[in-house]
Amino acid sequence: MKTRKVALAFGRVLREIRLQKGMSQGLLASLCKFDRTYPSLLERGLRCPTLAMIYRLSDALELNPELLVARALEELRRQ
């Protein structure tokens, strides 16, 4: 499996969840203590998050990290 495909799938899921929560990229970055541009890079598939980053994202989005990863895997299977 190519890293780019994984990053794109994760980014689509992250964006969908963030928007469902009514959260801006700036707020997400602030809650995660990321650079303000990092959520955009993730959502566009230009970066692939580490496990630590996934935990920070899931904490900010108030969801289980396993759910975030599982939804990204589902997105990959749909492609």
LOZABA-897227 format. One record per atom (N, C-alpha, C): x, z, y; residue in three letters; atom name. Coordinates in steps of 0.02 Angstrom, whole numbers. Atoms other than C-alpha are relative to their C-alpha. Layout:
<rs>
((X, Z, Y), ALA, CA)
...
</rs>
This chain:
<rs>
((43, 0, -59), MET, N)
((0, 0, 0), MET, CA)
((45, 0, 62), MET, C)
((-41, 6, -60), LYS, N)
((70, -49, 168), LYS, CA)
((-16, 55, 50), LYS, C)
((8, -54, -49), THR, N)
((98, 85, 299), THR, CA)
((-45, -22, 57), THR, C)
((41, 25, -56), ARG, N)
((18, -24, 433), ARG, CA)
((-75, 4, -16), ARG, C)
((71, -3, 19), LYS, N)
((-146, -36, 335), LYS, CA)
((-25, 72, -1), LYS, C)
((19, -71, 2), VAL, N)
((-147, 152, 309), VAL, CA)
((-9, 26, 72), VAL, C)
((4, -22, -70), ALA, N)
((-114, 182, 495), ALA, CA)
((-62, -27, 34), ALA, C)
((60, 30, -30), LEU, N)
((-253, 63, 546), LEU, CA)
((-64, 34, -26), LEU, C)
((59, -33, 28), ALA, N)
((-378, 144, 427), ALA, CA)
((-7, 71, 28), ALA, C)
((2, -68, -28), PHE, N)
((-331, 319, 486), PHE, CA)
((-23, -3, 73), PHE, C)
((18, 6, -71), GLY, N)
((-346, 263, 667), GLY, CA)
((-73, -14, 11), GLY, C)
((71, 14, -7), ARG, N)
((-520, 192, 643), ARG, CA)
((-42, 62, -13), ARG, C)
((36, -61, 18), VAL, N)
((-579, 353, 561), VAL, CA)
((8, 52, 56), VAL, C)
((-13, -49, -54), LEU, N)
((-497, 461, 694), LEU, CA)
((-42, -16, 62), LEU, C)
((39, 21, -59), ARG, N)
((-580, 362, 834), ARG, CA)
((-74, 15, -11), ARG, C)
((70, -11, 15), GLU, N)
((-750, 369, 749), GLU, CA)
((-18, 74, 5), GLU, C)
((14, -72, -1), ILE, N)
((-743, 557, 725), ILE, CA)
((7, 28, 70), ILE, C)
((-10, -24, -68), ARG, N)
((-674, 589, 899), ARG, CA)
((-59, -18, 44), ARG, C)
((57, 21, -40), LEU, N)
((-815, 489, 977), LEU, CA)
((-64, 37, -20), LEU, C)
((58, -39, 24), GLN, N)
((-946, 576, 869), GLN, CA)
((0, 70, 30), GLN, C)
((-6, -68, -29), LYS, N)
((-880, 741, 937), LYS, CA)
((-5, -2, 76), LYS, C)
((5, 6, -72), GLY, N)
((-893, 673, 1115), GLY, CA)
((64, 19, 36), GLY, C)
((-65, -22, -25), MET, N)
((-709, 701, 1144), MET, CA)
((40, -60, 25), MET, C)
((-44, 53, -26), SER, N)
((-592, 596, 1252), SER, CA)
((68, 5, -36), SER, C)
((-67, -1, 28), GLN, N)
((-419, 548, 1193), GLN, CA)
((43, 53, 36), GLN, C)
((-38, -49, -38), GLY, N)
((-349, 656, 1332), GLY, CA)
((-13, 72, -22), GLY, C)
((18, -67, 24), LEU, N)
((-444, 810, 1274), LEU, CA)
((30, 12, -69), LEU, C)
((-28, -7, 67), LEU, N)
((-391, 780, 1094), LEU, CA)
((75, 13, 5), LEU, C)
((-72, -9, -9), ALA, N)
((-209, 764, 1149), ALA, CA)
((15, 71, 25), ALA, C)
((-10, -67, -28), SER, N)
((-223, 924, 1250), SER, CA)
((-11, 55, -53), SER, C)
((14, -50, 52), LEU, N)
((-302, 1023, 1107), LEU, CA)
((54, 2, -54), LEU, C)
((-51, 5, 51), CYS, N)
((-168, 962, 987), CYS, CA)
((70, 13, 26), CYS, C)
((-65, -6, -33), LYS, N)
((-27, 985, 1113), LYS, CA)
((44, -61, -16), LYS, C)
((-34, 64, 7), PHE, N)
((19, 801, 1093), PHE, CA)
((11, -29, 69), PHE, C)
((-4, 41, -60), ASP, N)
((79, 683, 1226), ASP, CA)
((-67, -35, 9), ASP, C)
((67, 29, -14), ARG, N)
((-75, 608, 1310), ARG, CA)
((-9, -69, -31), ARG, C)
((5, 68, 28), THR, N)
((-35, 435, 1237), THR, CA)
((-5, -1, -76), THR, C)
((-4, 0, 73), TYR, N)
((-20, 490, 1055), TYR, CA)
((-66, -16, -35), TYR, C)
((63, 19, 33), PRO, N)
((-206, 483, 1008), PRO, CA)
((-14, -75, 3), PRO, C)
((10, 72, -6), SER, N)
((-214, 305, 1073), SER, CA)
((44, -38, -49), SER, C)
((-45, 33, 48), LEU, N)
((-63, 256, 969), LEU, CA)
((-25, 8, -71), LEU, C)
((29, -11, 66), LEU, N)
((-143, 333, 815), LEU, CA)
((-61, -44, -12), LEU, C)
((63, 38, 9), GLU, N)
((-311, 250, 843), GLU, CA)
((12, -74, -4), GLU, C)
((-15, 72, 4), ARG, N)
((-231, 80, 865), ARG, CA)
((44, -17, -60), ARG, C)
((-41, 11, 59), GLY, N)
((-130, 101, 705), GLY, CA)
((73, -12, 14), GLY, C)
((-69, 10, -19), LEU, N)
((35, 100, 797), LEU, CA)
((45, 58, -22), LEU, C)
((-36, -57, 27), ARG, N)
((84, 270, 728), ARG, CA)
((-38, 26, -61), ARG, C)
((29, -30, 59), CYS, N)
((54, 353, 561), CYS, CA)
((15, 75, 3), CYS, C)
((-12, -71, -11), PRO, N)
((30, 541, 574), PRO, CA)
((34, 35, -60), PRO, C)
((-29, -42, 52), THR, N)
((131, 669, 478), THR, CA)
((-54, 49, -24), THR, C)
((47, -49, 25), LEU, N)
((45, 802, 376), LEU, CA)
((-14, 54, 53), LEU, C)
((8, -50, -52), ALA, N)
((74, 928, 516), ALA, CA)
((-46, -26, 55), ALA, C)
((43, 30, -51), MET, N)
((-9, 809, 640), MET, CA)
((-72, -3, -24), MET, C)
((68, 2, 27), ILE, N)
((-159, 788, 525), ILE, CA)
((-32, 69, 4), ILE, C)
((27, -68, -6), TYR, N)
((-180, 976, 521), TYR, CA)
((-18, 17, 72), TYR, C)
((15, -13, -70), ARG, N)
((-172, 986, 710), ARG, CA)
((-62, -38, 22), ARG, C)
((59, 40, -17), LEU, N)
((-298, 845, 728), LEU, CA)
((-63, 29, -30), LEU, C)
((60, -27, 33), SER, N)
((-418, 919, 603), SER, CA)
((-21, 66, 31), SER, C)
((16, -62, -34), ASP, N)
((-407, 1088, 688), ASP, CA)
((-36, -13, 66), ASP, C)
((30, 17, -65), ALA, N)
((-446, 1011, 858), ALA, CA)
((-70, -30, -9), ALA, C)
((64, 32, 13), LEU, N)
((-589, 910, 783), LEU, CA)
((-48, 45, -39), LEU, C)
((39, -49, 37), GLU, N)
((-653, 1063, 690), GLU, CA)
((-28, -28, -65), GLU, C)
((19, 24, 66), LEU, N)
((-654, 984, 519), LEU, CA)
((57, 12, -48), LEU, C)
((-48, -12, 53), ASN, N)
((-565, 1006, 355), ASN, CA)
((49, -59, -2), ASN, C)
((-48, 55, 3), PRO, N)
((-402, 904, 346), PRO, CA)
((-11, -47, -59), PRO, C)
((13, 42, 59), GLU, N)
((-450, 844, 173), GLU, CA)
((-54, -52, 15), GLU, C)
((53, 47, -19), LEU, N)
((-605, 763, 248), LEU, CA)
((28, -57, 41), LEU, C)
((-31, 52, -41), LEU, N)
((-501, 669, 375), LEU, CA)
((38, -50, -44), LEU, C)
((-38, 43, 46), VAL, N)
((-387, 602, 238), VAL, CA)
((-46, -38, -47), VAL, C)
((47, 33, 46), ALA, N)
((-531, 564, 119), ALA, CA)
((-36, -57, 35), ALA, C)
((34, 53, -36), ARG, N)
((-622, 464, 252), ARG, CA)
((47, -59, 14), ARG, C)
((-49, 54, -10), ALA, N)
((-463, 366, 288), ALA, CA)
((9, -40, -65), ALA, C)
((-5, 34, 65), LEU, N)
((-448, 327, 102), LEU, CA)
((-61, -44, -13), LEU, C)
((61, 40, 8), GLU, N)
((-629, 268, 98), GLU, CA)
((5, -63, 43), GLU, C)
((-8, 57, -46), GLU, N)
((-592, 156, 247), GLU, CA)
((48, -52, -30), GLU, C)
((-48, 45, 32), LEU, N)
((-443, 82, 155), LEU, CA)
((-32, -39, -58), LEU, C)
((33, 32, 58), ARG, N)
((-549, 45, 1), ARG, CA)
((-50, -53, 23), ARG, C)
((48, 49, -26), ARG, N)
((-677, -48, 108), ARG, CA)
((33, -64, 23), ARG, C)
((-34, 59, -27), GLN, N)
((-546, -169, 171), GLN, CA)
((15, -50, -54), GLN, C)
</rs>
